[in-house]
């Protein structure tokens, strides 16, 4: 139902989404479906042209494709009711100077994996900053089509400012896009990073889908070892992450390609530093060692260096 969300001064509320990857496109489609005016910020002219020509298309697992009217621009507008930053961590460094120049009143929502962006984001001048933890499955089919691969929670936590500034995110809550509010943003990001550490590095090294961590006996043994190390380093998380829960996650996402593996297959730099590296750093500060996870980290970094042709 378009036009449902109106500013007090008149006009439809505007949501800007920076990043035309799978998460950005999927969130943009749900915002558009709720009646917000959605603008996708993409640096690539080909993607902007595709969205302008065909619209934004979302395909859910059990439904036909749906088309949503959105706009695509190459720069951020200085007036917005919400700015969603959905680029990977590696793209944030070049964005921070641009975000600093925006009005401090614009609410910012960061949707990245890992922990490294938490303190960086809070150093920005904006008054209202929130963090999202996306636990749904999303796959970009092309520049203007995204597939909703699996229903999962979208968690939201305020890092600074007024919770009401992010009420638009809570309106997305539905059977196929459940949204919950979390009290502690840093803890929420830590929890997601731990979940990623169970699956992402193993699948990225072995080049297997998530479900094969359970069906391959050697991969399963590594998963058990990794779980034991991480829970010894973060004992407060053991009750929240029983091993049966990790297995259920692998089963639920059995056919999924993890984001870290997808990056490797596409020849992109992975998010191993902000996910795995950040967890290793946090454990070290707490006096704990993660030898298996550290080995996986070095293997991924070595593979990236070899695949990039960098001899250093």
N, C-alpha and C positions, 0 to 999 in steps of 0.2 A: 504494500500500500504506500505509494509514493507521497511525499509531502507530509508525512505523519509527524515528523520532528521539526518544530518551528522555534526559532529564536523569539525571545520576548519582543524584540524590535522588528520582527517580521523576517520572512525568508527561511528557507530550509537550512538546517544545520549542516555544516561542511566538515567532512572528514578527509584529511590528506594522508595518504599511505606512501611512505618513501620505500621503494623496493618492489620490483615486479617479479620476485621469486615466488615459490610455491606458497609460503606462509602469507606474504603480502597480498597475493592475488586472492587467496581463499578468504582472508579477513575482509578484504575489499568487497568481495561478493556478498558476504553476510551483512555488512554495513549497508550496501546498496539495496539488498533485499528488504531491509528494515525501513527504507525510505530516506536515508541520508543522501546528501549530495557528495559523491565520492570522487576524489581526484587522485590518480596514481602518478607518483613522481618517478619517472624512469629516465636514466641517462642515455638510453639507446633509442635512436630515432625509429628503428625497425619495430620495436615493441610499441612505441607510441602510435605508430601508423596502424599496426595490427589491431590495437584496442579501439582506435578511432573508427576503423573500418568494420570490424566484426563485433564490437562490444566485448564485455567480459563474460566468458562462458564458464560455468561451473557444472561439473558432472559428479553427482553423488553416486555411491556404489550401486544403489538399487533404483535409481530414477533416471529419467531422461535428462538431457542437457538443458540447463536454464541459462538464459541470456540476460545480462544486467547492463543498464545504461550507466556508464561512468565516463569520466574524462581522463586524459593522459597528458601530462605536461613534463617539461624538462627542468623546471625550477619550482621552488617552494613559494607558495603565496604567503604574504605576511599577515593575512587574516584567515583564521581557521578556528573551529571549535575543538578540534583535536588533531594532533599530528602523531601518526603511528610510524615509528621507525622500525622497519621490518627487514633491513639489510643484515647480512651476516656481520659478525664482529669485525672481520678484516676490513669491512667497508666503513666502519664508524669513524676512523681517524680523520678521513677527509671530510666527513660530515660535521664533526664537532665545531669547526670554525663557522660554518654556515648557520648552525643552530644557535650559536652564540649571538649572531647578529639579528635573530628574530625577536619580536616583542616578548618580554618576560611573562606576559599574561597567557601565552599559548600553552595549553597542557601538552606534555610529551609522554607518549607511551612507548617504551622500549621492549621489543619482542626479540630477544636474542638468546641463544644457548650460552651456558657457562656463567662465570662469575666476574670476569675481568671488567665488564662494562658497568658494574654496579656503582663503584665509587667514581668512575669517570663521568657517568651521567649526572650524578649528584653534584658535580663541580660546575655544571652549566648554570646560567643565571635564571633559568625559568623557575617560576614560583611553584608550579604543579608538575611533578614528575612521577610516573608510575612504571611498573615493570609487569610484563606478561610472561607467563610460562605456558607455551603451547604444547599440549600432549595429544593433539589430534594428528592424523596422517594426511599429508598433502603432497601432491605431485604435480609439477607444472608440465603439461603436455606440449604446449607451445607458448608463444609470447602472450596469448590472450585466453588460453584455456587452462583451467586448473581442475584436477581430480581430487575430490574429497575421499581419501583412501581409507580412513578409519575414524570413527567417532571417538573423541577424547576430550578431556577437560581443557578449557582455557582458563587459567588462573590469573587473577589480577591482584596486585598489591601496591599500595601507595608508598613511594619512597620519600616524598615531601609534598606538602600542600593539601588541597581540599579534595576529599573523596568524590564529592558531587561533580567535580569537573570531568570525571570519568564515568558518569552515569550512562553515557551512550554505549560503553562497552558492555555493561550489565544488561542492556536491552537485547543483546544478541542471544542471551540464554534461551536455549530450546532443546528439544529432544536430540537433535543432531549436532548442536553446538552448545553443550553445557558450559556455563560460565560460573565461576565461584570467586568469592572475595577472600583473600588471605590477609592476615594481620601483619606478618613479618616478611618484607620483601626479600631481604638477604637470605633468610632461611628457606623461602620458597625457591630461590634460584639455586641454593645449595642442593636442595632435594632433587631438582631437575637435573643438575649436573651429575649427581650420583647415579641417577637413572641412566643418563647418557653414558656414563663410564662403564656400566655393566654391559652395554650392547655395542656402542659405537666403535671403540677401538678394536674389539675382537672382529667385528664384521668387516671393518675397513682393512685389517691385515689379511684376514682369510678370504675376503671378497665373497662373502656369502650373505644370504638374506637372514633376517632376524631369527626365523624359525629353525634354521640349521644349527644354531647354537645349542639346541636341545637334541636334535637327531644325530649329530655327529659326536661320537663318544669323546673324542679328544678335545673338541671345542667345548663340550659340556664340562669336562674336567677343568679346563681353563676358567670357565665361567664360575664354577664352584670356588676355585682358588682365589679368583678376583673378588668374589663376594666376601669370602672370609677376611681377606686383607682390608677391604674397605670398611666392613663393619667393625673390625678391630680398631681401625683408625677413627671411626665416627660411631662409637657405641650408642650414643643417644638416638641414632637413626635406626637401630636394629629392629625396634618394635614396629616402626613405620614401614620398613623394607624387609619383611621376612623373605627367605629364599623362594618360598612358594609363590610369593607375589611377583618376584623377578621372572620366574618361569611362566607365570600367567601372562606377563607383559610380552614375553617372547612368543607365546602362543597366539596372543591377540593380534600381534603385529607380524605374524610368521611370514607373510608374503611381502612385507615392506623391505625396501632398501634403506638402510640407515642414512642419515644426512651426511655422515662422515664418509661412508662408502660411496655415496652419490657424488660427492666432491672429488674423491679419488678417481672414479671412473670417468668423470668429466674433465680431469686434468686441472681442477681448481685446488687452491690452497685450502686445506681442511681447517676446522675450528679446534684442532687438537690442543692448541695453546690455551685458549679460553675455557675449554671444558676439562680436558685431562690435566694439562699443565697447572691450571688453577687449583684443582683438587689436590694434586701432589704438593703444591706450595702450601696449601692450607693444612694438610696433614703434617708436613715438615715443621711448620710453626708450632703445631701441637705436640711435637716430639715423636711422631709416628712415621714409619717408613712404608712405602708401597712398592716393593720390588717388582711384582708382576706388572702393575700398572705402569711403572716407570719404564720397564722393558718395552711394553707396547707403545708408549710415547716415543721412545727413541727409534723404534722400528718404523713408525709412521713418519717421523721427521726424516729418517734416512731415506725412506721410499720417496718422499716429496723431493728431497734434494737430488736423488738419482733421476727421477722423472723429469725434473726441471733442467737437468744438464749442468747444474751448478756444481763445480768441483771443490768449492770452499768447504 
